[in-house]
Amino acid sequence: MIADVLLKNQQYITVDERGKEIAREFESRLGTLMDFSDTFLIFKRNNQYYSYDENFKELAREFDSRLGICRKVVGAVTTFKKDNQIYTYDRFFKEISRRFL
């Protein structure tokens, strides 16, 4: 379970609830951290969003032109804003729901 994500010496480090390191990966491979929850992380690199598990194993990727702007990650879902709508996706970027603003 991810309790925190640190950026140290150009490496992202996932940390569990006891403060113990789970995994680490270079920032240049992952891109920019958008948000995370206890189960997965969302990064953006080269106009694509990537979903990773706590060990930085890629779960899914999708172009930002399809998803829009990442708003937040909560539990097992993430929300994106696009065209005056809020889309809710699972960690594999499968759409769960959408609503108008």
KEKE-3310 file (N, C-alpha, C; in steps of 0.2 Angstrom, whole numbers, plus 5000, padded with zeros to 4 digits):
npx = (5004:5003:5009:5016:5024:5040:5052:5068:5085:5082:5074:5059:5051:5042:5033:5029:5016:5023:5034:5044:5054:5046:5048:5059:5061:5068:5065:5066:5062:5048:5042:5031:5024:5007:4997:4992:4986:4982:4984:4988:4998:4998:5006:5013:5020:5027:5015:5006:4997:5001:4998:5003:5008:5012:5025:5030:5026:5019:5002:4993:4991:4988:4983:4984:4975:4964:4960:4960:4962:4971:4963:4962:4967:4959:4957:4953:4951:4952:4950:4946:4946:4937:4931:4920:4916:4916:4926:4926:4938:4945:4960:4965:4962:4949:4933:4922:4911:4903:4900:4892:4898)
npy = (4994:5011:5024:5036:5046:5050:5062:5061:5064:5064:5053:5044:5038:5025:5023:5014:5012:5011:5019:5012:5009:5005:5004:5011:5022:5030:5048:5052:5042:5040:5052:5066:5067:5066:5063:5052:5037:5025:5014:5015:5025:5041:5047:5059:5060:5065:5069:5059:5050:5039:5025:5017:5004:5001:4996:5002:4996:4997:4999:5005:5016:5031:5044:5061:5069:5061:5059:5071:5083:5079:5077:5072:5058:5045:5032:5018:5025:5038:5055:5065:5080:5086:5095:5102:5092:5079:5065:5049:5037:5020:5012:5007:5015:5014:5019:5024:5033:5048:5066:5081:5098)
npz = (5000:4996:5004:5003:4991:4986:4979:4976:4973:4959:4957:4959:4974:4981:4996:5010:5023:5035:5032:5025:5011:4996:4982:4968:4955:4941:4937:4924:4917:4921:4921:4925:4941:4943:4952:4966:4974:4987:4980:4967:4955:4945:4931:4920:4904:4889:4882:4886:4898:4911:4921:4935:4946:4964:4963:4952:4940:4924:4922:4913:4898:4891:4878:4882:4874:4873:4886:4893:4906:4921:4936:4950:4960:4968:4980:4970:4958:4946:4941:4927:4918:4904:4890:4897:4905:4918:4919:4925:4928:4930:4936:4925:4915:4910:4906:4919:4923:4918:4919:4917:4919)
capx = (5000:5007:5007:5019:5029:5045:5056:5075:5090:5079:5071:5053:5052:5036:5034:5023:5013:5028:5040:5049:5054:5043:5052:5061:5062:5071:5060:5066:5058:5041:5039:5029:5019:5001:4993:4993:4982:4986:4984:4991:5000:4997:5012:5012:5026:5026:5008:5003:4996:5003:4996:5008:5006:5017:5032:5031:5024:5014:4996:4990:4993:4983:4985:4980:4970:4958:4958:4959:4967:4970:4961:4964:4966:4956:4956:4955:4948:4954:4945:4949:4941:4938:4925:4915:4913:4921:4926:4929:4941:4948:4967:4967:4959:4942:4928:4916:4906:4904:4895:4893:4900)
capy = (5000:5017:5030:5042:5046:5055:5063:5062:5063:5062:5046:5043:5032:5024:5022:5011:5016:5011:5023:5008:5010:4999:5003:5017:5023:5037:5053:5053:5036:5040:5059:5071:5064:5070:5061:5045:5035:5020:5008:5017:5032:5043:5051:5062:5060:5065:5070:5053:5048:5032:5022:5012:5001:5003:4994:5006:4992:5000:4996:5007:5022:5034:5050:5066:5072:5057:5059:5078:5086:5075:5081:5069:5051:5043:5025:5014:5028:5044:5059:5070:5085:5087:5097:5103:5086:5076:5058:5045:5031:5015:5013:5005:5021:5012:5024:5022:5037:5055:5070:5088:5103)
capz = (5000:4995:5009:5001:4985:4987:4974:4979:4968:4952:4958:4963:4978:4984:5003:5013:5029:5040:5030:5022:5004:4992:4975:4966:4948:4938:4935:4917:4914:4923:4919:4931:4945:4943:4959:4968:4980:4991:4976:4960:4953:4938:4929:4913:4900:4881:4880:4888:4905:4913:4927:4938:4953:4969:4961:4946:4935:4920:4921:4907:4896:4886:4876:4885:4870:4874:4893:4896:4912:4927:4942:4956:4961:4975:4980:4964:4953:4944:4937:4922:4915:4896:4886:4901:4908:4922:4918:4931:4926:4934:4935:4918:4910:4907:4909:4924:4922:4916:4921:4915:4925)
cpx = (5004:5004:5010:5023:5034:5049:5063:5080:5088:5076:5065:5054:5045:5037:5028:5021:5018:5035:5045:5048:5051:5047:5054:5062:5064:5065:5060:5062:5050:5038:5037:5023:5013:4997:4994:4988:4986:4987:4988:4993:4999:5003:5010:5019:5024:5019:5004:5002:4998:5001:5001:5006:5012:5024:5034:5030:5019:5008:4992:4993:4988:4985:4981:4975:4964:4955:4956:4964:4965:4968:4963:4963:4964:4954:4958:4952:4952:4949:4949:4944:4942:4931:4919:4912:4919:4920:4929:4932:4944:4956:4969:4964:4952:4937:4923:4910:4908:4898:4897:4894:4894)
cpy = (5006:5022:5036:5041:5052:5056:5065:5059:5060:5055:5047:5037:5031:5021:5019:5015:5016:5015:5019:5009:5003:4998:5010:5017:5030:5041:5053:5047:5037:5047:5063:5067:5068:5069:5054:5043:5029:5014:5009:5024:5034:5048:5053:5062:5060:5065:5063:5052:5041:5031:5017:5010:5003:5001:4997:5001:4996:4996:4998:5014:5025:5041:5055:5069:5068:5058:5066:5080:5082:5079:5078:5061:5049:5036:5021:5018:5035:5048:5064:5074:5086:5089:5098:5097:5083:5068:5054:5038:5026:5016:5010:5010:5018:5016:5021:5026:5044:5059:5077:5093:5107)
cpz = (5000:5000:5007:4995:4986:4980:4977:4974:4961:4952:4962:4967:4981:4991:5006:5020:5035:5038:5027:5014:5000:4985:4973:4958:4946:4936:4928:4914:4915:4921:4925:4934:4945:4950:4960:4974:4983:4986:4969:4960:4946:4937:4922:4910:4892:4879:4882:4896:4906:4920:4929:4945:4958:4967:4954:4940:4931:4920:4915:4905:4891:4885:4880:4881:4871:4881:4896:4901:4918:4933:4948:4955:4968:4975:4973:4958:4952:4940:4933:4920:4908:4894:4891:4904:4912:4921:4923:4927:4931:4933:4929:4912:4907:4911:4913:4923:4920:4918:4918:4921:4925)
residu = (MET:ILE:ALA:ASP:VAL:LEU:LEU:LYS:ASN:GLN:GLN:TYR:ILE:THR:VAL:ASP:GLU:ARG:GLY:LYS:GLU:ILE:ALA:ARG:GLU:PHE:GLU:SER:ARG:LEU:GLY:THR:LEU:MET:ASP:PHE:SER:ASP:THR:PHE:LEU:ILE:PHE:LYS:ARG:ASN:ASN:GLN:TYR:TYR:SER:TYR:ASP:GLU:ASN:PHE:LYS:GLU:LEU:ALA:ARG:GLU:PHE:ASP:SER:ARG:LEU:GLY:ILE:CYS:ARG:LYS:VAL:VAL:GLY:ALA:VAL:THR:THR:PHE:LYS:LYS:ASP:ASN:GLN:ILE:TYR:THR:TYR:ASP:ARG:PHE:PHE:LYS:GLU:ILE:SER:ARG:ARG:PHE:LEU)
# end
